[in-house]
């Protein structure tokens, strides 16, 4: 996992599943009418909470699976299917509509501070991100690998933070059509990665060589 190709794959998978460009317009909607200083504080708080949650799943997720008797190969197959469904949502634009709905609910319930809900949970650290982190942890072979994965998580979430801070400029630059194109391209890549997770899981059971 400390090899560059493995780290690039881990980064790509997390980047696609979290989708920082897709989160930018949701952040704008949640913080509409707020001052730039308040928006910055909410973005930083969401980054800290999301990173903390990711670390919990990175270091304890596999132990929880072992406790309830689920093998990593079974989780790889289930996780790959979940990621594939997420990819379909991205390709057909259902994901963004659902995110905007969750954001609207969160804005009503937590109008003053949306940093924990719905930004950190479930928009950043959603089921797909949790699945991906546990799968990556299952491939780690030691503390060095876990540290490398933690670094990848930090890098992806840092991009999310930058997307939040630059959200108005990103929206103006890409426009609605540009955001739709980016989301669909990322969905295609995620579908391919999801299939690879399923194949790895089947191989662990001795299916497919």
C-alpha positions, 0 to 999 in steps of 0.5 A: 500500500505504500507503493505509489500505484496503490496510493494513487488508486486509493486516492482516486477511489476516495476522491471519486466517492467523496466527489469534492466538485459535487459537494461545492454547490451543496456547501453553497446552498447550506451556507447561503447568506452567511459571511465569508468568515462564518463560511470558512469556520464551517468548512474547517469544522466539517474538515476536522469532524470528517477526518476524525470519523474517517480515522475511526473507521480506518483503525477500528472498522476491520475489528468491528467486522471481525467481531460480527464475523464478516470476512474482508473478502465478503465485505469487498464484494458487498462494498464493490456492489455498493460503490457500483450503485453509487456510480450509477447514481452519479451517472444518472444524476440521482446522487446530487439530487439526493444530496441536495435533499439531505442538505435541505433537511439539515439546513432546517434542523441545524440552520446555524451550523451545518458542519457536522450534519449534514456536511460531515455526515452523511455528505462527506463521510457517507456509506460509500466513503466508509466502505472504501476506507474499511476496504483500504484498511483491509488491504493494509499490511502494517502500521506504515500502510495504515499511515499512508492511507491516513495521509491519502484520506487527509489529502482528499479531505484537504481538497474537499476543504479547498473546494468548500472555500472556493465553492463560489468560484468553482460554481461560476467557472464550471456552471451546471453543465460542467458540474454534470460532466465532471460527475458523470466522468467520475461515475464511470471511473468509480464503476470500474473500481467497484467491479475491481473490488468485487473481482478481488473479493471473488478471487479471495473465495477462489472464484475466477482464478 
